[in-house]
Amino acid sequence: MPSADKLLSNSVAAQAGADYRRASQLFAETLDPVFGTTLLTPERFDDFHVDLSATFMGPALFLAADMTGTTYSFSRDMRRIARTGLDLIFVQVTLEGGDLRTIDGETIRVEAGDISVFDLSRPMHSETQRCRNLTLALPRHLLFTHDTQNDALHGLVLKRNTSTARLISSHLRALFDDLSAITQAEAPGIAAATANLVTNLVEPHIAARSPPSPTVRGAVIMEIRRYIDQNLSRPDLGPDHLCKVFALSRASLYRLFEPVGGVTDHIRGRRLRAAFEMLANDSQRTVGETAYACGFPDISAFSRAFRNQYGMSPSEVRETRERGPLALGPADRRTTASVHDWLRIIAAL
């Protein structure tokens, strides 16, 4: 297969040795958009090993992890949910070991052979000392069409002795074994077919589950964030407008966006980010047209805000466009795909 047709992949590994701390930090940083990750210092370095690989499948991301030799903690709280904005569903099969995870105040033991599902728009905490798993990250629209069904997925565990768990497990294992042979053209269809398989198999299991209260769901802020991104050009996009659209009080709206510095700053940041993308990738728009398209009626105010945010003027971004890709930071590399990039792409679909 020509290399251009192969799926993009990335991996990080850490084991006993001089670079243990650096590699462990890289592992935690790779997972940062999903979890706050901590690794305790191993009691026996000879037993320590962690490996994480990611394969980009277009509308999905396939992750394979192998962890042993210390205690690993993974936490997704409301602050991280609000900051990262990843509205994704994770479908996971545990191959070896297991973990203890706390979801909605309930602690669940996940063992080898089990299938577990969790929603990145809602909090969870997990801890393990030995675990090997395969995880497929999917945008929720590839699963159920009704929000109440997708909401009921969070915390679902299908035990290994059920037919549903065995069927999903065998499919994810086969998919993992075949990743090197799948082309970029084939991947979207395979991801959609896998999502369809999962949807049909888990539907009977979620029918009796109670959906969470919409007042406490992290999905609320995801819906508002999507609306903001889709309406950046609106001159009236602000707290008053959002309160009317989503039937929220100002106090409720401010509480939702408090973890990311407030709703007004969030809107300004998204407008500036959209402007950066346009200037870096669209040579047809002028700076003024870009400012207006992103909700800035005053070009001078836009230029000042842009320079404060990125340390360069809009014109400088436009001028350097022909010299090569621009990068905002580790999560925004244009030259080398990263797990951060792929998660952001999938979440935006």
C-alpha positions in Angstrom: 0.0 0.0 0.0 1.4 3.5 -0.9 2.4 5.4 2.2 0.0 8.2 1.3 -3.0 5.8 1.6 -2.1 4.5 5.0 -3.9 5.7 8.1 -2.1 8.3 10.1 -0.9 7.0 13.5 1.0 8.2 16.5 2.5 6.4 19.6 4.2 7.1 22.9 5.9 4.7 25.2 7.5 4.9 28.6 9.4 2.3 30.6 12.1 2.0 33.2 15.2 4.0 32.2 16.8 7.4 32.2 13.9 9.0 30.3 11.2 7.5 32.5 9.9 10.9 33.7 10.0 12.6 30.3 8.2 9.7 28.6 5.6 9.6 31.4 5.0 13.3 31.0 4.5 12.9 27.3 2.0 10.1 27.9 0.0 12.4 30.3 0.2 15.3 27.9 -1.0 13.2 25.0 -4.2 12.3 27.0 -4.6 15.9 28.3 -7.6 16.8 26.2 -9.4 13.7 27.5 -8.1 13.2 31.1 -6.1 14.7 33.8 -3.6 11.9 34.1 -1.3 11.1 37.0 1.2 8.3 37.4 2.6 7.3 40.8 6.3 6.7 41.0 6.7 2.9 40.5 7.9 0.9 43.5 9.7 -1.5 41.1 10.9 0.2 38.0 11.5 -3.2 36.3 7.8 -3.8 36.3 6.8 -0.4 34.8 5.6 0.0 31.2 3.1 2.2 29.5 2.3 2.4 25.8 -0.3 4.4 23.9 -1.0 4.3 20.2 -3.5 6.3 18.2 -4.8 5.8 14.7 -6.8 8.4 12.9 -9.8 7.0 10.9 -11.4 10.2 9.7 -14.6 10.3 11.7 -13.1 8.2 14.5 -9.9 7.7 16.5 -8.7 4.3 17.5 -6.6 4.1 20.7 -4.7 1.1 22.1 -3.2 1.4 25.6 -1.1 -0.9 27.7 -0.3 0.1 31.3 1.4 -1.7 34.2 3.8 -1.3 37.1 2.3 1.6 39.0 -1.0 3.3 39.8 -2.6 5.3 37.0 -5.4 7.8 37.6 -7.5 9.4 34.9 -10.0 12.2 35.8 -12.4 14.1 33.6 -14.1 16.9 35.6 -16.3 19.8 34.5 -13.4 22.2 34.2 -11.7 19.9 31.6 -15.0 19.3 29.9 -15.6 23.0 29.5 -12.0 23.7 28.5 -11.6 21.0 25.8 -15.1 20.9 24.4 -14.8 17.3 23.2 -18.3 16.0 22.6 -17.4 12.4 21.9 -18.4 8.9 22.9 -15.7 6.3 23.9 -16.4 2.6 23.3 -13.8 0.5 25.0 -12.9 -3.2 25.4 -10.6 -4.2 28.2 -8.2 -6.9 27.1 -6.2 -7.5 30.2 -6.4 -6.3 33.8 -9.1 -3.8 34.6 -10.0 -0.6 36.4 -12.2 1.0 39.0 -14.2 3.9 37.6 -16.5 6.4 39.3 -19.4 7.8 37.3 -22.4 9.7 38.7 -21.3 8.8 42.2 -21.3 5.0 41.5 -18.0 3.0 41.4 -17.9 0.3 38.8 -15.3 -2.4 38.3 -14.4 -3.1 34.7 -12.7 -6.4 34.0 -11.0 -8.1 31.2 -13.5 -8.9 28.4 -15.9 -6.2 29.4 -17.2 -3.5 27.1 -17.6 0.0 28.6 -19.0 3.2 27.2 -18.4 6.7 28.4 -19.4 10.2 27.3 -16.7 12.9 27.3 -19.3 15.6 27.9 -19.8 14.2 31.4 -17.4 13.7 34.4 -15.7 10.4 35.3 -12.7 9.1 37.3 -10.8 5.9 36.7 -7.9 4.2 38.4 -5.9 1.1 37.5 -2.6 -0.7 38.2 -2.8 -3.0 35.2 -4.8 -2.5 32.1 -4.6 -3.2 28.4 -7.5 -1.9 26.3 -8.7 -0.8 22.9 -10.9 2.3 22.6 -12.8 3.8 19.7 -13.7 7.5 19.9 -16.8 8.5 18.0 -18.8 11.7 17.5 -22.2 11.1 19.1 -24.1 11.8 15.8 -22.7 8.5 14.5 -24.5 6.6 17.2 -28.1 7.4 18.3 -30.1 10.2 16.7 -32.0 10.9 20.0 -30.1 12.7 22.7 -31.8 10.7 25.5 -30.3 7.5 24.0 -26.8 8.9 23.7 -27.1 10.3 27.3 -27.9 6.9 28.6 -24.6 5.5 27.2 -22.4 7.1 29.9 -21.2 4.5 32.4 -22.7 1.5 30.5 -20.7 -1.7 31.2 -21.4 -4.9 29.3 -19.9 -7.9 31.1 -17.8 -10.3 29.2 -20.3 -13.2 29.5 -22.9 -11.4 27.4 -23.3 -11.9 23.7 -23.3 -8.2 23.1 -19.9 -7.8 24.8 -18.4 -10.7 22.9 -19.6 -9.4 19.6 -18.3 -5.8 20.1 -15.1 -7.1 21.6 -14.4 -9.4 18.6 -15.1 -6.6 16.2 -12.8 -4.1 17.9 -10.0 -6.7 18.1 -10.4 -7.5 14.4 -10.4 -3.8 13.6 -7.2 -3.3 15.6 -5.5 -6.2 13.9 -6.4 -4.9 10.5 -5.5 -1.2 11.0 -2.3 -1.4 9.0 -4.2 -2.7 6.0 -7.0 -0.2 6.0 -6.7 2.8 3.6 -7.7 6.3 4.3 -10.5 5.9 1.7 -11.9 2.9 3.5 -11.7 4.2 7.0 -14.8 6.5 7.1 -17.0 3.6 5.9 -15.5 1.2 8.4 -15.9 3.7 11.3 -19.5 4.3 10.4 -20.3 0.6 10.1 -18.6 0.0 13.5 -20.7 2.8 15.1 -23.8 1.2 13.5 -22.9 -2.2 15.0 -22.4 -0.7 18.4 -25.7 1.2 18.2 -27.7 -1.8 17.3 -26.1 -4.1 19.9 -26.3 -1.7 22.9 -29.8 -0.3 22.2 -31.7 -3.0 24.3 -29.3 -2.4 27.2 -29.9 1.4 27.4 -33.7 1.3 27.1 -34.2 1.0 30.9 -31.4 3.4 31.9 -32.4 6.8 33.3 -30.9 9.8 31.5 -29.2 12.4 33.5 -30.8 15.7 34.5 -30.2 18.2 31.8 -29.3 20.8 34.4 -26.2 18.9 35.4 -25.1 17.5 32.1 -21.8 18.6 30.6 -23.5 18.2 27.3 -25.3 21.5 27.9 -22.1 23.5 27.6 -21.2 21.5 24.5 -24.5 22.5 22.8 -23.8 26.2 23.7 -20.2 26.0 22.4 -21.4 24.5 19.1 -24.0 27.3 18.7 -21.3 29.9 19.4 -19.0 28.4 16.8 -21.8 28.4 14.2 -22.8 32.0 14.9 -19.5 33.9 15.3 -20.5 36.5 12.7 -23.6 37.5 14.7 -23.1 41.0 16.1 -25.5 40.3 19.0 -23.7 37.0 20.0 -23.2 37.5 23.8 -24.6 36.5 27.2 -28.0 38.1 26.6 -28.5 36.4 23.3 -27.4 33.0 24.6 -29.7 33.3 27.6 -32.7 33.8 25.3 -31.8 31.0 22.9 -31.1 28.4 25.7 -33.6 29.6 28.2 -30.9 30.1 30.9 -30.5 32.7 33.6 -27.4 34.9 33.4 -26.1 33.3 36.6 -26.5 29.8 35.1 -24.7 30.7 31.9 -21.9 32.3 33.9 -21.5 29.2 36.0 -21.3 27.0 33.0 -18.4 29.1 31.5 -16.6 29.9 34.7 -14.1 27.1 34.2 -13.0 28.6 30.8 -12.7 32.2 32.0 -16.2 33.4 31.3 -18.6 33.3 28.4 -17.5 36.7 27.0 -13.9 35.8 26.9 -14.8 32.4 25.4 -16.7 34.0 22.5 -13.8 36.5 21.9 -11.3 33.6 21.9 -13.3 31.6 19.4 -13.7 34.6 17.1 -10.0 35.2 17.2 -9.2 31.5 16.6 -11.6 31.5 13.6 -9.9 34.6 12.2 -6.5 33.1 12.6 -7.7 30.0 10.6 -9.1 32.2 7.9 -6.0 34.3 7.6 -3.7 31.3 7.5 -5.7 29.3 5.0 -7.9 31.6 2.9 -6.1 34.0 0.6 -9.3 35.4 -0.9 -10.5 37.3 2.2 -9.0 40.7 3.2 -8.2 41.4 6.8 -11.3 43.6 7.0 -13.5 40.9 5.5 -12.1 38.3 8.0 -12.8 40.6 10.9 -16.4 41.1 9.9 -17.0 37.4 9.2 -15.8 36.6 12.7 -18.0 39.2 14.4 -15.6 42.2 14.7 -17.2 45.3 13.3 -14.2 47.5 14.2 -11.0 46.5 12.4 -8.7 48.5 14.7 -10.2 46.7 17.8 -9.9 43.4 16.0 -6.2 44.0 15.2 -5.4 45.0 18.8 -7.2 41.9 20.2 -5.5 39.6 17.6 -2.0 40.9 18.4 -2.6 40.5 22.2 -3.8 36.9 21.6 -1.1 35.7 19.1 1.8 38.1 19.3 1.5 39.1 15.7 -0.8 41.2 13.6 -3.4 39.8 11.2 -1.3 41.1 8.3 1.8 39.2 9.5 -0.2 36.0 9.6 -1.3 36.6 6.0 2.3 37.5 4.9 3.8 34.4 6.4 1.1 32.1 4.9 3.2 31.3 1.8 6.3 30.4 3.9 4.8 27.3 5.4 2.4 26.1 8.0 1.8 28.1 11.2 1.6 26.6 14.6 -0.1 27.9 17.7 1.3 25.3 20.1 1.7 21.5 20.6 -2.0 20.8 20.1 -2.2 22.9 16.9 0.7 21.5 14.9 0.1 21.7 11.2 3.1 19.8 10.0 2.7 16.7 12.1 -0.7 15.2 13.1 -1.2 14.7 16.8 -3.7 13.1 19.0 -4.9 16.5 20.1 -5.5 17.5 16.5 -7.4 14.4 15.6 -9.7 14.6 18.7 -10.5 18.2 17.8 -11.3 17.3 14.2 -13.5 14.4 15.2 -15.4 16.5 17.7 -16.0 19.2 15.1 -17.7 16.7 12.7 
